[in-house]
Amino acid sequence: MIRPAVPGDAPAIAGIWNRIISETVITFTTAEKDPGALAAGIAEGAPCHVADMGSDGGVVGFVTAFQFRGGPGYAHTFEHSIHVARGAEGRGIGRALMQAVERDLRGRGVHSLFAGVSGENAGGIAFHAALGYREAARLREVGWKFGRWHDLVLMQKML
């Protein structure tokens, strides 16, 4: 079931996100997510949805969104971050999460949504393309992680 996140989901979200941070180049950050900060953002109304499998599986994926850049001129342009737990891939969870956040953001007046995808993440690029995102830019060697440079592919969808 896809539902809006509640502050109590923050530890599960952090668990999914922190594994990806520590083990992959799907994200270039090396700073792990703090459950308390995530819970505070959710409580303040940040767009965030989870895939909750109930008592038999708990939270197995999430999507969150935030303003693309600071300042009032960017108030209608957002970027999202979506991650699904290992073993939960390929079941339509990501697609359902994206539908939920896009619907939420349209209701908030968001016009344009970006995905920042690692150039090495062919699956992430294909996933977004299948949802109607188009490559807007490829930023060469802007991410540094695991001792090497990585490209960032910016994909965009008009909502």
N, C-alpha and C positions, 0 to 999 in steps of 0.2 A: 504494500500500500504506500502510495506517495502522499505525504502530508507536510504541512508547514513544520519546520523545526521548532522545538521548545528548548529552553535553556538546559534541561536535563539531558538533551541529546549531545551536548558538547563533548563529553568524554569519548563517546563512540566516534563522533566526527574527527576529533583530534587523533584517535587511534588509527583511523583510515588514512588521514592526511599525513601524519608523522611517519608512517611506514613508507609512504611514497616519497616524502622529503628525504628520509635517510637512505633509501635503497635505489632510487631512480633519478633520471634526468627529466622526468615528466614535468617537474618544477625545478627551477634553478636555485631556489632558496635552500639554505642549510639550517635556518632557524626554525625549530619545531614550534608547532602551534600550541598555545596554552589554553587548556579547557576553560579556565576562568574568563579569559578574554573573549573566547568564542561565545560562551554563555552570555556575557554582557552584550555583545553585538546582537545576538539573537533577541535578547530581552528588549533592546532598543529598537527593534523592528527591521534589522537588516534582512534583505531577501535571502531566505535560506529554506531549503526543502530537503527532506530525507526520504529514503526508501526504507520502510520499516517492515520487516518480515514477521513481526509479532514475537510471541514468546519462543518460537522455534528458531529465530535467527537474529532478531534485533535489527539495528540500523546497519545496512549493508552498502549504503551509498548516500551521497549528498551533493547538492549544488548550492552555491552561494553567489551573490553578485554584489558589485560595488561600483561606484562612479569611476569611469575610465581615467579621468584626470581631475585634479582639483579645480575649483572655481565654478562660478555660475554658468559660464558658457558651455560647460560639459555636463550640465545637470540632466540631460536627456540621452547621454551616451554612457553605457555601462560595460563592464567586463565581467565575465563569470569564471568560476572555478568549479569543476565537476570531477568527482572521483568515486569509483565503485570499489568495494573491497575485493581482495584477491579471492577468486572462486565464485564471485557473483557476476562476472562478466558474461556477455553474450546472451542475456535473458531479457533484454529490452528495458532494463532498469535505467540505463543512461538516457535513453530516448524519452522515457516517461518523466524523469527528473527535468530534462530540458523543456519538455512541454509545460510542466508546472511553473518553472521559473520564467519562461517566456510569457506565459499568461499573466503571472504576477507582475512582471515588469511592464507589460502593456497597460495594465491597470494603474500603474504608477506614472504613466506618461513617458516611458522610455521609448526612444525612437530607434536607436542603433545599439546592437549588442556585439561585443568583441569576444573572441576566444584567443588567448595567447598560448600557442601550442609549440612545444619543443620540436625543432626540425627533425629530430630523431624519432619522434612519436608518430610513425606512419598510421597507426591505428587511430590515434586522436584526430589526425588530419582527415582521414577517411570518414570517421564518425561525424565530424562537423560538416563536411561536404555533403554527406547524405541527409543532413538536416537543413540544408539550404545555405550554409555559410560559404562564403567565397574568400579566397586568399586576397587580402588587401595589401600585404607587405611581407617581405622576408627580411628580417634584420640579421645580418651576418655577424656571427661571433660576438653576441652581446651578453650571453650567459656563461659564467665560469663555474664549473662544478666538476668534482672528481679529477682535478688536475688538467682539464682541457676546456676549450671554448665550444659553445653550442649556439646554433641559430635559433631564432624565435620567429615563428610564423604567426602573423596576425590575421585572423579570419573574422569576417564581419557578416552580420545579418541585419537587415532592416526589419524592425518589428511592426 
